Amino acid sequence: MDVSFVKTPEIQQLLDRAAGMGESGGNPRFKAIMRDLFQSAMELIVRHDISESEFWLAMKFLADGAGEIGLIVPGTGIEHFLDLYMDAKDAEAGLTGGTPRTIEGPLYVAGAPLVEGNVNLSTDPDEGTQVLHMNGTVTGPDGEPVQNAILHVWHANSQGWYSHFDPTGEQTPFNNRRRIKLGADGKYAFHSKMPSGYSVPPQGATDQLMQALGRHGNRPAHVHFFIEAPGYRTLTTQINFGDDPFAADDFAFGTREGLLPVPNRQGDAAYIAFDFQLQRAHDAADEGFSSRSRAQAQPAVENA
């Protein structure tokens, strides 16, 4: 059957009613979005002749996989698409330059210790791995040091587990997580136990989806960042280690040009020098974070 079936008066009336188009209440923009979503779903069913059983299997997958939605969204390329869309809107507005944005991922935890100086991120020993040393400068669009910036940094341990999400329960709170308050020179420095790459949970919803698509679910070793500062746009980004075997094949599409430093590995240590450049804020919203739901823990205070 042709998708023109969805254009018939009966289906169009159904769509109008389902989206509340004839009702006085509700949000008009939300109604329009949902009507388009419903119609796209119906057209998809017709175009691919999706059976009733296939449809309900898909609904079961979504219901069972709700706990992994933070992995499914980047794994399907949608989170990367949002970055590309925001880049394109910036380009239309003449806003170019700065460190590329890239996906946040689902594993940030608010409340990490706010510290200064050359910070040690790793509370736990994590034996048998290198020590990562990373430093650089946060500048603005004209190369000026960004003053009073806060750099949020978080990454996995050498087993690929993040504190607060580690199923072994062995990590202390906020291990490999800090907020670093920068000085007037915009410089930062930290050291930590080297993170490793990891895969999505075996046999979980994301793994099942990747297998059905003939894809893997691996991420390269990487470090996440938020950078916020008065007068500048908050940056969400991460670096992938350029020498990781999955650096150019990240299942979450987090790899972007300019975000692939190769660690200088020397014995039991590895070094990365990486500078960040922020764009200026054009309004107060630019200085904030997206309204994405994020994990929170009891705030911690620690000396550097």
N, C-alpha and C positions, 0 to 999 in steps of 0.2 A: 504494500500500500504506500502511496506517496504521502509526504509530509503535508501536502495541501489539505489532508484530512483535518489537521489542526486548525486550518483557516475557515472551516465550515461554521455557519452561524451557531449551531448548537454548542460546539466546543468553545467558540469565542464568548458566548454567553456564560458558559461554565467558568471560564477564566475570569471574566468580569465579576461574577458573583464570588468566586473563591478569593479574589484579591480585595473584595469589599469596595469595588469601584463605584457602586451606586449608593454606598452608605455615607452619611454625613460625618460620622466620627472617624477616628484614626488619623494617621499621618500620610498625607498625599504622596510624598516622595517614597516612603516605605511601601505603599500600595503599588506604585508604579514598578519599583524594583521587584517585588514579589510576583507581580503579574508576569513580568518578563522571565523570571526564574521558573515559574510554573509552566509557561509556554515552552521554554527551552527544554525542560524535562520531558514534556509531552512529545515534542518534535524528536527528541533523542529516542524515545520508546518506539516511535513509528519508524524512524530512519533505520534503526538497527533491529527492528522486529523483536524487541525485548519481550520475553514471555512473562507471564504472571509469576512463575517460579523464580526466574532470574531476577525480577524486580524485588521480590521479597528476600531473596538471598543477599542482594545489595543492601537492603534496609537492615538486615541482620548484621552484616559486616560493619555498617556505620554504627549501629547500636553497641555491638561488642567491642568495637575499636575506639569508642569515645575517649578512653583513657590515653590513647596514643595520638590524639588529633594533632598535638604539637609536633609530632614526627611525620604524620601523614601529609600535613599541609606543605612543609618544605620538600618532602619526598616526591610530591606530585608537581613540583615546580611553581606552585601558586605563590609561596612566600617570595621566591626570587622574582616572579612576575610583578609583584607589588613594588619591589625595588626598581625594576626596569620602568614601570609605569610612573613612579615618582621621579625617576631620572628624566624621563621624557617630558613630564610636566615642568620640571625645573628648567630644562633646556628651552622650552617654549617661552618661559618667563625670563630667560636670559640669565638664569642662575647656574653657573658652571664652576668647575674647579673644586678643590678640596679632596680629602680622602674619600674613596668610594664607600657608600653605604653597602651593607649586605645583611643577610638574615640574622635575626636575633636568636632564633632557636627557643626551645621551651624550658631551658634549665637555669635561668636567672633567678636569684633569690634576693629579695630586698632585705636591708638591714645589716649588710656586711660591715665589719669594723672600718671606721674612718681614720686613716693613718697618714703620716707624712714621712718623707725621706726615702731612702733606699729600702723598700719594703720587702719583707719576707711573706709571701702568700701562703706558704705551706706550713700548717700546724703539725701535720702528721709526718712521720719519718719517711715512709715510702722508699725502702731500701732498694738498691740495685738499679737505680735510674740516674740519668744525668741531672745536673742542676741547670735550669734555664735562667740566664741573665738577660734581661731586656731593658732597653733604655731609649730615650729619644726626647723630642720636644714637641709640644702642641703649639701650633702657630695659627694665626688668622690668615685671611685671603691675601694680605699684603706682606706676609712674612713676619708680622709682629708676634711676639710671645703672647700667648693667651694667659691672662692673669686670673687667679682665683678659680681655676678649673678643677673639677672633680672627675677623675678617671676611675670608672668602675671596671674591674677586671675579674674574670672568672674562667676556669678551665678544669678539665678532668684530671684525675691522677694517672699514674703509669698503667693502671688496669683499665682505663677508659671510663671510670665511674666519677660522677660528680657528687660532692657532699650534698646532703639533704635528699638525694635521689639514689644513693648507693644501696642496692639490695643486701649487701653484706652487713650493713650497719656498722662498719668499722671506722668510718671517717668521723672526725669531730666536726661540730658545726662550723661552717664558713671556712673549712679547709680549702685552700686555693681560691679564695674569694676575698677581695678587699675593695674599698673605695679609697683612692689615693688623692689627697688634697695637694695640689701643685702650688708652687710659689710664683713670684712675679716673673721669673724667667721662663715659665712654662715647661720646665724640664721634669721628667719622671724617670724613675728607675725601680725595678723590682726583680726579685729572684724567687724561684720556686722549683719544686720537683717537676721534671719534664713530663708534660702530658703525652698520652698516646692517642691514636685514633681508636675508633670503636665501631661496632655495628649496631643496628637496631635490635631490639630484643628478639632472640630466636623464637620462631613459631608465633610471634605476636602479630597483631593486625597489620602493622607496617611491613613486616617480613613477608607475610602472606601476599600482600599487594605487590611488593617488589618481585617476588617469585612469579606471580601471575603475569607480570609485565616483562619477565626475562631479565630483570635488573638485579644488582646487588644492593645492599643496604649499608654500605660502609662510608664512614667519614674519615678524612685525614686528621692527623694531629692539628690542633688549632687552639687559639686563645681568643676569647670574646671581650669586647669593649663597649661601654657607653662612655661618652665624654660630654659633660655639660659645663657651661660657663656663662655668666651674665653677658648678654649682648651677642651671643653666638647660637647657631642652630645646634641642638643636641644631635650628636652623631652616634648611630648604631652600626657597629662594624665588627669584623673579626679578621685575624690573619690565619691562613692555612700554611703549614710548613711546606716550603717548596720542594723539599727532598722526600716527602712522604709519597708512597706509591699510589695513593688515592688523591693526590693534590689536584690533578687535572680531571678527576672522575669522582667528584664528591656527590654522593647520592642526593644530598640536600641542596645542591646547586649554590653552595656558599662561596665557591671560589670565584674571585674577580681579579682582573688585571690590576696590578698595583698592590695586591694584598697577599703576595706569595713570597715572603722573604725566606731565604735558605739559611738555616742556623749555621753558624760557624762552630763546628763541633771540635772540641779539644779535650781529649781524655774524658774526665767525668763531668765536664761542663760544656754548655752550648751557649752561644751569644747571638742576640739579634738586636740590631740598631734599627729603630723604626720611628719615623716622625709622622705626626698626624697634622692635617690642616683642616680647620673648621671654616664653615661659611658663616657670614654674619646673619643674625636673626632679623627678620623683617617685622615680626610681631611677637607678642608674648607666647603664642602657641608654639613658635619655632624653638623656644628655649625649653619646652617641656618634653615629656615622653608620650608615646602613643597610649591609648587607653586599653591596650592589651592586658588581659588578666595575667598576673605574675605571682609566683610563690612568695610568701613572706615568712620570716622567722623573727624571733625576739631579737631586736637590735643588739649588736655587740660593740663594746668599746675596747680598744686595745692600743697599747703603745707600739710605735714602730720598732 
